[in-house]
Amino acid sequence: MQDIISDINEYCQNHSTIFDPVLLDIERATFLRTLAPRMLSGQLQGSLLTMISKIKQPKNILEIGTFTGYSAICLAHGLDPKGTLITIECDAENALIASEFISLSGFADSIHLMVGDAKSIIPKLDIIFDLVFIDADKEAYSQYFDLVIDKCSSGALILADNVLWSGKILDEKKDKKTSLIDEFNKKIHHDTRVENVILPVRDGINVIRKI
Ligand SMILES: C[S@@+](CC[C@H](N)C(=O)[O-])C[C@H]1O[C@@H](n2cnc3c(N)ncnc32)[C@H](O)[C@@H]1O
């Protein structure tokens, strides 16, 4: 079964648009220069992020968890020409790599990288967002949702990554992190301010739309 899933993923990846050649350079640098390259969104999910962003054409995007800048650049492809993408990263070394690639990407003027803890930065942002990508510490997803929901326009999309947590979400006895992700998915499902669909792409993306 696992073989079929990875073959299907490979087929989908090989038959999907690569929107930006700089993404291949970021992927290479991430494998060479970081300890956890698997955190990167990767080609298939990256193309999905670009497609969603191009359909939505957001004026303002917020990303929580920049890592090496891959998903920020994917999302920036759909940004309104006068729009802004704020991306937050707490690790200075990751932020340095991200800033190198953001300058090479053609989105240097529209992507603003903020270095620090997203939990203290988000409350200070006086901006309404049309698209939010939550992809930092999994234990805090619920808190991130609470921090951003009132800063989102009606119809805004909030995308939360890794909500299937390598399939551990189905374990009967869940570890602490998995339980918190499960609680987040259940909270979203019952929140009447939003509607949602979980896509089983890569590690699971919860696509949440503010009503
Ligand atoms: C899964 S990676 C992000 C991957 C990236 N979005 C991509 O698709 O290429 C998560 C990142 O969030 C950062 N992070 C973790 N906790 C954070 C926090 N409280 N505030 C800001 N960044 C955080 C980590 O340092 C890491 O670089």
PDBQT file of the ligand as one rigid body, heavy atoms in Angstrom, charges set to zero:
ROOT
HETATM    1  C1  LIG A 301       8.125  22.872   9.019  1.00  0.00    +0.000 C 
HETATM    2  S1  LIG A 301       9.239  24.190   9.049  1.00  0.00    +0.000 S 
HETATM    3  C2  LIG A 301       8.536  25.317   7.879  1.00  0.00    +0.000 C 
HETATM    4  C3  LIG A 301       8.689  24.836   6.456  1.00  0.00    +0.000 C 
HETATM    5  C4  LIG A 301       8.380  25.888   5.434  1.00  0.00    +0.000 C 
HETATM    6  N1  LIG A 301       7.089  26.497   5.660  1.00  0.00    +0.000 N 
HETATM    7  C5  LIG A 301       8.404  25.237   4.065  1.00  0.00    +0.000 C 
HETATM    8  O1  LIG A 301       7.372  24.696   3.653  1.00  0.00    +0.000 OA
HETATM    9  O2  LIG A 301       9.456  25.197   3.416  1.00  0.00    +0.000 OA
HETATM   10  C6  LIG A 301       8.850  24.978  10.577  1.00  0.00    +0.000 C 
HETATM   11  C7  LIG A 301       9.686  26.218  10.869  1.00  0.00    +0.000 C 
HETATM   12  O3  LIG A 301       9.033  26.928  11.926  1.00  0.00    +0.000 OA
HETATM   13  C8  LIG A 301      10.009  27.489  12.754  1.00  0.00    +0.000 C 
HETATM   14  N2  LIG A 301       9.376  27.756  14.059  1.00  0.00    +0.000 N 
HETATM   15  C9  LIG A 301       9.109  26.857  15.049  1.00  0.00    +0.000 A 
HETATM   16  N3  LIG A 301       8.516  27.478  16.084  1.00  0.00    +0.000 NA
HETATM   17  C10 LIG A 301       8.375  28.791  15.732  1.00  0.00    +0.000 A 
HETATM   18  C11 LIG A 301       7.847  29.931  16.394  1.00  0.00    +0.000 A 
HETATM   19  N4  LIG A 301       7.305  29.846  17.611  1.00  0.00    +0.000 N 
HETATM   20  N5  LIG A 301       7.874  31.122  15.740  1.00  0.00    +0.000 NA
HETATM   21  C12 LIG A 301       8.422  31.218  14.501  1.00  0.00    +0.000 A 
HETATM   22  N6  LIG A 301       8.955  30.168  13.838  1.00  0.00    +0.000 NA
HETATM   23  C13 LIG A 301       8.924  28.966  14.434  1.00  0.00    +0.000 A 
HETATM   24  C14 LIG A 301      11.131  26.441  12.777  1.00  0.00    +0.000 C 
HETATM   25  O4  LIG A 301      12.375  27.014  13.142  1.00  0.00    +0.000 OA
HETATM   26  C15 LIG A 301      11.108  25.921  11.339  1.00  0.00    +0.000 C 
HETATM   27  O5  LIG A 301      12.037  26.593  10.527  1.00  0.00    +0.000 OA
ENDROOT
TORSDOF 0
